[in-house]
Amino acid sequence: MKNLIVLIFVSFLTIGAFAQSKSVVSCKIWNPESFCDIPDSLITMPRIINADTVFAYSISCNDIDKKENKTAVWLTLSTKDGSSLMFVSGFKNISLINKTNDKKIHPFAILWSDFTYNENGKSNLHYMTSAFKTSKYKSKFSFQKKIDLILIFPNAEKGDKIIIDDFIEAEIQ
């Protein structure tokens, strides 16, 4: 019994340390003229650090521009050296909770860090879609003090909440 109590206590400390390793700096609506125009100040996630069996599907920024009922949420997290973020298939660990009806929805796309430019200097930017499937995908932030997540939802608005893994919760300002 004593060992069980110690194990539970250590588990809570570990969970608390993970939750505190990332704190929300800001969470806001981001409605650019084009989803291809990414600000220089944006600090995107690193490429795959630790992953098994990943099937990633993308949508171009131009195709997102054509979609109706889309809203980007720009979430900035403060990170400590060695912090990481897990992704699960379909982004099911990332939710937007609607302020009026408590309905939970997941992003249909997330900006990824791999952007290239065409001959006109315009971005060939692609966003990873919720068709994303994985058995294990973990991004580790070794040298970054903050990370920006651009999450695309249908009809997000101020006052809605973003929840990631039940550890990170932020209200859209």
C-alpha positions as CSV (number, residue, x, y, z in Angstrom):
1,M,0.0,0.0,0.0
2,K,2.8,2.4,0.9
3,N,4.5,1.7,-2.5
4,L,1.2,2.4,-4.3
5,I,0.9,5.8,-2.6
6,V,4.5,6.6,-3.5
7,L,3.9,5.6,-7.1
8,I,0.7,7.7,-7.3
9,F,2.6,10.7,-5.8
10,V,5.5,10.3,-8.2
11,S,3.0,10.0,-11.1
12,F,1.3,13.3,-10.2
13,L,4.7,15.0,-9.9
14,T,5.6,13.8,-13.4
15,I,2.3,14.9,-14.9
16,G,2.7,18.3,-13.1
17,A,6.2,18.7,-14.4
18,F,5.1,17.9,-17.9
19,A,2.2,20.3,-17.7
20,Q,4.4,23.1,-16.3
21,S,7.1,22.5,-18.9
22,K,4.8,24.2,-21.4
23,S,2.8,27.3,-20.6
24,V,0.5,29.2,-22.8
25,V,1.8,32.6,-23.8
26,S,-1.0,33.6,-26.1
27,C,-4.0,32.1,-27.9
28,K,-5.7,34.2,-30.5
29,I,-7.6,34.1,-33.7
30,W,-5.4,34.6,-36.8
31,N,-7.2,35.5,-40.0
32,P,-4.5,36.3,-42.6
33,E,-5.4,37.6,-46.1
34,S,-3.8,34.3,-47.3
35,F,-2.7,31.3,-45.3
36,C,0.4,31.3,-47.5
37,D,1.6,34.6,-45.9
38,I,3.4,33.4,-42.8
39,P,4.9,36.1,-40.5
40,D,8.6,35.9,-40.0
41,S,8.0,36.0,-36.2
42,L,6.3,32.5,-36.3
43,I,8.4,29.8,-34.7
44,T,7.2,26.5,-36.1
45,M,7.7,23.0,-34.7
46,P,10.8,21.0,-35.6
47,R,10.7,18.1,-38.0
48,I,10.0,14.6,-36.7
49,I,12.1,13.7,-33.7
50,N,10.6,10.4,-32.6
51,A,8.0,8.7,-34.7
52,D,6.7,5.3,-35.7
53,T,4.5,4.6,-38.7
54,V,3.4,8.1,-39.8
55,F,1.0,8.7,-42.7
56,A,0.9,12.5,-43.2
57,Y,-1.4,14.1,-45.7
58,S,-1.2,17.8,-46.6
59,I,-3.3,20.5,-48.0
60,S,-1.7,23.5,-49.7
61,C,-2.1,27.0,-48.2
62,N,-3.8,28.0,-51.5
63,D,-6.4,25.2,-51.0
64,I,-7.0,26.4,-47.4
65,D,-7.5,29.9,-48.7
66,K,-10.4,28.6,-50.9
67,K,-12.2,26.8,-48.0
68,E,-15.2,28.4,-46.4
69,N,-15.8,28.4,-42.6
70,K,-12.1,28.2,-41.6
71,T,-10.5,30.0,-38.7
72,A,-6.9,29.8,-37.6
73,V,-6.0,29.8,-34.0
74,W,-2.4,30.9,-33.2
75,L,-1.3,29.3,-30.0
76,T,2.1,30.2,-28.6
77,L,3.7,28.0,-25.9
78,S,6.7,28.8,-23.7
79,T,8.9,25.7,-23.7
80,K,11.8,24.5,-21.6
81,D,14.7,22.6,-23.0
82,G,13.6,19.0,-23.6
83,S,9.9,19.7,-23.7
84,S,7.9,17.7,-26.2
85,L,4.5,17.4,-27.7
86,M,2.7,14.2,-28.8
87,F,0.4,14.0,-31.7
88,V,-2.1,11.3,-32.2
89,S,-4.0,10.2,-35.3
90,G,-6.5,12.7,-36.5
91,F,-5.2,15.2,-34.0
92,K,-7.7,13.7,-31.5
93,N,-5.5,15.0,-28.6
94,I,-6.1,18.6,-29.7
95,S,-9.6,20.0,-29.2
96,L,-11.5,23.2,-29.5
97,I,-14.4,23.5,-27.1
98,N,-17.1,25.8,-28.3
99,K,-18.0,28.4,-25.7
100,T,-21.8,28.3,-26.4
101,N,-22.5,24.6,-26.7
102,D,-19.4,22.9,-25.3
103,K,-19.1,21.0,-28.6
104,K,-15.7,19.5,-29.1
105,I,-14.0,19.6,-32.5
106,H,-10.5,18.8,-33.7
107,P,-8.4,20.8,-36.1
108,F,-8.7,19.9,-39.8
109,A,-5.2,21.1,-40.4
110,I,-2.0,22.2,-38.6
111,L,0.8,24.3,-40.0
112,W,4.0,22.3,-40.3
113,S,7.6,23.6,-40.4
114,D,8.6,22.5,-43.9
115,F,7.9,25.4,-46.2
116,T,9.5,26.1,-49.6
117,Y,9.1,28.9,-52.0
118,N,8.2,28.9,-55.7
119,E,10.1,30.9,-58.4
120,N,8.0,34.0,-57.6
121,G,9.1,34.0,-54.0
122,K,5.6,32.9,-52.8
123,S,5.3,30.2,-50.3
124,N,4.5,26.6,-51.3
125,L,3.4,26.1,-47.8
126,H,1.4,23.0,-46.9
127,Y,-0.6,22.2,-43.7
128,M,-0.8,18.7,-42.3
129,T,-4.4,17.5,-42.4
130,S,-6.4,15.5,-39.9
131,A,-6.1,12.5,-42.1
132,F,-2.8,12.2,-40.3
133,K,-2.3,8.7,-38.9
134,T,0.4,7.5,-36.5
135,S,1.2,5.0,-33.8
136,K,3.7,7.4,-32.2
137,Y,4.7,10.9,-33.1
138,K,6.6,13.1,-30.7
139,S,8.1,16.5,-31.5
140,K,10.9,17.6,-29.1
141,F,11.8,21.2,-28.6
142,S,15.5,21.2,-27.7
143,F,16.7,24.7,-28.3
144,Q,13.5,26.7,-28.7
145,K,12.2,28.8,-25.9
146,K,8.8,29.1,-27.5
147,I,6.8,27.3,-30.2
148,D,3.9,28.6,-32.3
149,L,1.1,26.2,-33.3
150,I,-1.3,27.3,-36.1
151,L,-4.4,25.2,-35.8
152,I,-7.2,25.4,-38.4
153,F,-10.7,24.8,-37.2
154,P,-14.1,25.4,-38.7
155,N,-15.6,28.6,-37.1
156,A,-13.4,29.1,-34.0
157,E,-14.1,32.3,-32.1
158,K,-13.0,34.3,-29.1
159,G,-14.0,32.7,-25.9
160,D,-13.6,29.1,-27.2
161,K,-11.0,27.0,-25.5
162,I,-8.1,25.0,-26.9
163,I,-7.2,21.9,-25.0
164,I,-4.2,19.7,-25.8
165,D,-3.8,16.4,-24.0
166,D,-5.8,17.7,-21.0
167,F,-2.6,19.4,-19.9
168,I,-2.7,22.6,-21.9
169,E,-5.8,24.7,-21.8
170,A,-6.1,28.2,-23.3
171,E,-9.0,30.5,-24.0
172,I,-8.9,32.2,-27.4
173,Q,-8.5,36.0,-26.8
